[in-house]
Amino acid sequence: MLSRVASSVYWLSRYVERAENVARFIDVNYNLTLGETDTLGNQWAPLIFTTGDQAIYEERYESFTRENVLKFLLFDEKNPNSILSCASFARENARTIREIIPSVVWEQLNQFFFMVRSAASLDATLDQPQEFCERVRLASHMLVGATDATMSHGEAWHFSRVGRMIERADKTSRIVDVQYYILLPDAHDVGSALDVVRWSALLQSASALAMYRRQYGKILPDHVADFLILDSRFPRSMHFCLAKAQQSLRSITGSTAGTFSNLTEQRIGLLCSNMDYTSVENIIQQGLHQYIDGFQKQLNLVGEAIQDDFFTSKQSPQTQTQTRQTASQTQTS
């Protein structure tokens, strides 16, 4: 498979998943603030800081109001992580590999893109974002279903699943972090009792409430963290996502369990092993925000390794140095 094709499939999947999870991210905060506008404005600012987009946001907006944050995360074309930007990037990646993806996937992606673009022109979307977020989630589910049902499960499909699982693991970690870090900013407060309605809103936004109830029954903060981080059977837990990404990487490279053939497999294997042998008690003792912060850094290293191992042509050290110097000169200019 051409690295260009593999890269497009990978990023197509990541952008669709990112759009869905940004919608979930907004929905979590909207439910936690119970739809308040600016009386709980301090609840909206951390959304930008948690996603790491504060530098871009501060260049474009003066204050962290509910309207500004929603506009930035939903439809701002200058924000590369907005839902509109993600839909555009996903469609562009799909356009370059029309011969690889099934026609039904292309059709669903087109419908998704035009739905988002149409909603961007309606002021009502910012006033009541919940319905739009639900439509984004459903569109993402249809795309994933169409891909799984109509695309041969070969290398292209596995690259698609790797992208989706890594993106989902990252965003699930951020959704959990919003709940603990925003509502419980002090480390000694982690694990204290909170309103059940708020924890239910968190689980519902991750489509996890029914499965959580079946497994644990009563809603407790530690159990919620355990379910969304370490559960090995729930499809949106961080542990489950990494395990599936690792399986697909092995299918691509031909490696067997317990071995690795490149840096990507080594890094994701270490991350999976760490989650295999940790417990929620260890995580809470360490500090959940600190644990998630470390997890996201390791996941970023996995993403960088994927880029180097599969999508970037191998260059000699001298050529790499010349390339970096050229890039530096271009940026300076």
N, C-alpha and C positions, 0 to 999 in steps of 0.2 A: 504494500500500500504506500502511495506517495505521502511524504510527510505533510505536504500542503493539504491533502484531503483529510488526513488524520487530524490535523490541527483544526480544520473547519468543522468537522464533526464534533470534536471535543468542545470547541467554544460555542457552537450552536446549542449544544445540550446545556452547557454552563449558563449561558445567557437566559435561556428559557427558565431554568431552575432558579436563577437569581431574581428574575422578574416575579415569579411566584412567591419566593421567600421574602422579597421586599414588601409584597402585598400582605403576607402574613405578619411581617414585622410591624407594619402600620396598624394592622388589625389588633395586634396585641396591645399596643399603646392606646389605641382608640377605646378598647374595652376597659383598660385599666383606668383611664381618665373619665370613663362613663360619658364620653361625648362632649366633655367640657371644652370651651374654646380657649380663652386666654387666662381664665382664672387659675388654671393648672399649667400655665405656659412652661414652667420649669420642667414639666414632664415630657415636653416635646424636644427640648434642646439636646438631651442625652441621646436621642435617636441618631443625630448627626455625628456626635462624638463616638458612639459605639460602632458605627459603620466606617469610621475613619475618613469621612468626607468633609471635615470641618474647614479645611483650608479652602476648598472650592466653594463651600457654602458662604464663608465669610467674605469672599471676593464679590459675591453676587447679592447678598442680603445683609441688611443692617442688624436685624434682631431675629431671635428664635421664636417667632410666633407660630401658632398652629397652622395658619394659612401658608406661611412661607415654607415651613418644613414639609407640608404635604405637597405643595407645588414643586419643591426641589426633588423630593423622592419619587413623585409620580410622573411628572411631565417635563421637567427641565432638561432640554436637549444638551445643555452645557455640562450636565452632570452625567458622566459615563455610566453610573450605576442606577439611574432612574429607570422606572418601568418602561417608559417610552424609548429610552436609549437602548435598553436591553432587547426590546422587541425589534428595533431597527437593526442592531448588530446581529441578532440571531437570524433575521431574514436575509441579511447580506451574506452571512456565512453559508446559509442554505442555497442561495442563488449561485454560488460558485461551485457547488457540488450537486447540481440537479441530477446528474447521471448516477449518483450514489444513493440518494434518498428516495423512497417511494413517493409517487405523486400525491398520495393522500396526506403524507406528512407535509409536503410543500403547500397543499391547499389549506390544511389546518393552520399552518404557520402564517399564511397570508391573511386568513380570517382573524387570527389573533392580532396581527400587526394593525390591520385596519380598525378593529374594535378599539384598541388602545388609542390610536390616533384620533378616532371620532370622539372618544370620551374626553380627550385633552381639550377639545373645543367647547365643552359644556361646563359652565360654572357650577352646576349642581353636583358635579363629581367631587369637587373640593369640599362642598358643604356636607355631603353624606358619602364618604369614601367606602363604606362597608360593602355596598352592592358592587361597586367596581372591583374591589379587591376579591370578592367572591368570583366574579367573572374571570379575572386573571387566573385564579387558582384552577377553575374548571377548564379553562383553555389549556393550561399547562398539563393537566391530567389527560386531556384528550390527545395532546401531542405525544406524551409519553406512551399512552396506550396504543396509538397508531404506530409509533416506532417499534414497540415490542411485538405487535401483532403482524406487521407487514414487512419488516426489515430482517433480512437474514442475520442470524446471530453469529456473525463473523467478526473480523477485526474492527470494521467500522462501527458495528453495534457495541462492541466492548469499549472502544474509545468514547462513544456516546455515554455509556453507563459510568465510566470513570469520571467524566466531567460532571455528570449529574450528581453522583454520590459525593464527590469532594465538595461541590458547591453546597449540597444539602447539609453535609456535616458542619461546614463553616457557619451556615446561616442558622442551623438549630442551636449551635453553641451561642450565637449572638442573641437569639430569642431568649434563651435561658438567662444569659447575662443581663439582659434588660430587666428581667423580673428581680433578680437578686441584687444587681448593682445599683439600679435606680431606686427601688423601693427599700433596699437594705444597704445603704452606702457604707455602713461601718462593719468591719469584719466580725465584731463580737455579736452583731445582730443576726448573722446568717443562721437560719434554722429556727428562728422565733416564729410564733404563731401569726398568721395573717388571715385576712378575710377569705373564706373559702371561695367566694364569688370571684375574687381576683385570680386565685390559682386555677379555678375552673376556666376562666377566660384565657389564661396562658395555654392550658392543655387543649382547649377547643381550637385555638388559633394554630396549633400544631397538628390538628386533627387527631389528637391523642386522648381525648377525654374518655371515650367509650372503652378503649383498650386498657387505659389506666385503671378505670373503675373495675373492669373485669379482673385485673391482676391484683390490685391493692385495696379496692373499696374506698376507704376513707382517704381524703386528700390531706397529705402532709408534705411540707416543703422538701424534706429529705427524700421522700419517696418519689416526688415529682422529678427532682434532680437525678435520682438513680435511674428512673424510667427513660428520661430524655437523653441521658449521657451514656449509660452503661448497658442498657437492655440490648440483648443480642437478637431479639426477634421482632421488635417494632421497627418498621421501615424508615422512620424518620429519626431514630436515635443516632447519636454520633458514632457509637460503636458499630452498629449495624451497617451504616453507610461506609465506614472505612473497610469493614470486612468484605463487602461486595466490590468495592473499588480494588481491593487487593486480589480478589478472585479474577476480575477482568484483566488486571495487569499480568497475572500468571498465564491467562489464556492467550494474551498477546505475545508474551515473550517465550512461553513454553517452559517456564520454571516450575519446579515442584515445591510442595510445602516444605518450609525450613531452609530453602535456598533462595538466592537472589542473583540476578545477572546484571543489574545496573543500580545506580544510586537511588532511583525512584523506588524500586522494590525494597531496598535496604531501609530507606527512611519510613515508608509506610508500614513495613514490617515491624520496625521498632515502636512506632506509634500504636499499632494494633496490639503488640505484646504488652505494652504499658497498660492499655485499657483492659486486657485480658486478666491482669493480675492486680488490679486496684479495686477499691471499694468506695462507695459513696462516703463512708466515714473518713477514709483517708483524704478524700477530696475536700470535704467540709473542714477537716482539721487544717489542711493546707490553706484553705480559703478558696471558695468556689470561683470568685472572680480571677484570682491569681492562676488557678488551674486552667480556666478557659483561656486566659490570655496566653499562657504557655502552649496550650493546645493549638490555638490559632497561629502562633508563630511557627510551630512545627508543621502545620498543614500548609502554610505558605512556602516552606522549604520543599515540601512534596510537590507543590505546583511548579516551583522553579526547576526541580529535577525533571519533571515531566517535559517541560519546555526544552531543556537541554538534551535529554535522552532521546526524545522522539520527534521533536519539531524543528530543532536547530541543526543545521549541517555541521559536521565535525570539522574544526579548523585547527591548524597548528598553533602552538602558543604564540609564535611571531605574528601570524595572521590575526589572532584574537587581539593582541596588543595594538596592532595597526587599526583594527576595527574600532576599538575603544577610543583611540586617539582621534580618529576621524569623527566619531560621534560626539566627543567632547568639543572639538573644534566647531562642529555644526551648531551645537547648543550655544556655544559662546557667541557665534555670529548672530 
